Amino acid sequence: MPLLEISDLTVDFKTGGGQFRAVDGVSLTVDRGEILAIVGESGSGKSVAMLAVMGLLPWTATVTARTLAFDGRDLLTLTPRERRRLVGKDMAMIFQEPMSSLNPCFTVGYQIGESLKVHLGLSKSERRQRSIELLDAVGIPDPERRLSAFPHQLSGGMSQRVMIAIALACRPKLIIADEPTTALDVTIQAQILELLVSLQRETDTGLVLITHDMGVVAETAERVSVHYAGQKIEEQPVAPLFEDPHHPYTAALLAALPERATGKRLPSIPGVVPGQFDRPPACLFEPRCRFATERCRTKAPPRQGAIAGFALCHYPLTHGRPIGHPHPEGREVAA
Amino acid sequence: MPADRMPAERTAAAMVEPKAPPGPFAAFFRDFSENRAALVGLILLGLLVFVAIFADFLAPYSPIEQFREFTRIPPAWVEGGNRAFLLGTDEIGRDMLSRLIFGARLSLFIGLSVVVASMAVGIVLGLVAAFAPGWPSIVIMRAMDVILSVPSLLLAIVIVAIIGPSLTNTIVAITVVYLPYYVRLVRASAMQEKTRDYVTAARVGGAGTLRIMFKTVLPNCMAPIIVQAALTISNAILEAAALGFLGLGAQPPSPEWGAMLASAREFLQSAPWIVTEPGLAILITVLAINLVGDGLRDALDPKMRRS
């Protein structure tokens, strides 16, 4: 049984212009000790899907799913009280902006101790002991002194380490990291990722890494789920994904990596993610896709099998060639 | 050249000595006392508080004791003054100094209790309005709009007229008048803080709504609330004096400054000190509190802080 099982998750937001579907029929599973990366550009519903799992969406959102289960418990029917007991203890989350994720009014030690007190019921000296252990584990020098530091006295990298320490405080089974390195500079990014992965290995937790940095994905993830406009469009283990992307969007994303560029100019994907009012009728990627045909404009694409990376496409690619496309000649992806 | 080397050695020794960083209170006081006017205000206010607390020992007479043979005696330094009554006596022979000293107690008590009451109620209502979407928020905020749309003194008069004139009712009325400012302030800053990541992080940690309201968000909204409180005290004192002047506040024998002004109105020509002295007392008190409030705002506002 997987640790986290999501099937057919849909999130709708009530907005001024009517219902807006931010997440559309997403299915995912995460096992114990596994690292799943969710990639996609801004607005593709990656964060919203994970916020829905944690129950952190505002009241304007409607969440529906066939199954939304964590460790054998149905998250949809949980009462708020039960959810609070579960979230934070067995499921933890790390945010994008470390500088604003810590409460500026309280010391680091107090904030780490809070969840230890509530979820594990440790005494004051035990909490202090465990907080020092945690700060030590995330690589903060002189942890005893840092306990009485306020968030504004820490740098971004230090704050993110503290956030990781808080996330790990109750030995969770699943950590969701929402772009944990976006706000940090490159050298710190590598350190934080390394730290996350090594701690994840040690404690055998599941890790969901939300990111739009393909470099981060290649370095850390085991399995990758590519999202576009609220839909999961492809899912593959990391090596085959980089080798042979099956969805044209994934192929275009990978082709846009500077490391893979061959010509003078970096290839890019024209256009933007469709919003509330310019949603294409059938395939959501069709307006930006170089393989789009009349069929893509009229008929919603089917979900392909495991061999084609569960791609959501009429003409999944194999080694850059669209299968079943009426005019496959000369349409190889630049990469 | 030993004389020349001495100072150099001394500074070197001073630099070696580890300098502890200033504690939060010391740092606050350093920022605060940078504003000279605020420091003067603080000293004046300290003096007033001292006088109010030890009124029983400082006042030469009881505030309601009447010396019938000494009515309308001018202050001691004016011709015809009496050394026994430093600031003179009023129309029925009560010692002005004693009355002013006991009046300070009343005025500060009114100011403080109004601020505490409207702050406490305002914080609760404001947080509820910020955290409960839909009708609770609408009901609270529209009610506050209604209160704000009536001129404040008029509203206080109406409330006192309904529940009857007395000191306690004055406090209740002024509390209601000042409530909307707190509710709006708290709601605005809570709404702003609520969207920050650390609040979501607290929810991830399993915190309930009440805990997030009072423990996570409220401490981060306190700075503007404290400043508002400091600035409201003086307004509350003024408003209480105005109500007293209109005969709707503290009732006659009690030495409330506004009531003193009102009862001495007719002697403005013949015995001006009876009117001037309580007026000056109000002026000094309000000025001192406003100066302290300004200094407080400057010291608490992180944007105006140096380092």
Contacts between the chains, C-beta under 8 A, distances in Angstrom:
chain1	res1	chain2	res2	distance
A	54	B	204	6.4
A	56	B	200	6.0
A	56	B	203	5.9
A	56	B	204	7.1
A	59	B	133	6.1
A	80	B	208	7.9
A	84	B	206	4.2
A	84	B	207	7.4
A	84	B	208	6.2
A	85	B	206	6.5
A	86	B	206	8.0
A	87	B	203	7.7
A	87	B	204	6.1
A	87	B	206	5.6
A	88	B	204	5.5
A	88	B	205	4.2
A	88	B	206	3.6
A	89	B	206	6.7
A	91	B	204	8.0
A	92	B	204	6.5
A	93	B	200	8.0
A	93	B	201	7.5
A	93	B	204	4.5
A	95	B	197	4.8
A	95	B	200	6.9
A	95	B	201	6.4
A	96	B	197	7.6
A	97	B	197	5.2
A	100	B	196	5.1
A	100	B	197	4.5
A	100	B	198	6.2
A	101	B	197	4.1
A	101	B	198	5.3
A	101	B	200	7.8
A	101	B	201	4.9
A	102	B	198	5.5
A	102	B	201	7.4
A	103	B	198	4.5
A	103	B	201	7.9
A	103	B	202	7.1
A	103	B	216	6.0
A	103	B	219	7.8
A	103	B	220	7.0
A	104	B	198	7.5
A	104	B	220	6.2
A	105	B	219	4.0
A	105	B	220	5.3
A	106	B	219	7.6
A	114	B	205	6.4
A	115	B	205	4.5
A	115	B	206	6.8
A	118	B	205	7.4
A	118	B	206	6.1
A	118	B	207	7.9
A	119	B	206	6.5
A	163	B	201	7.3
A	166	B	201	7.4
A	166	B	205	7.2
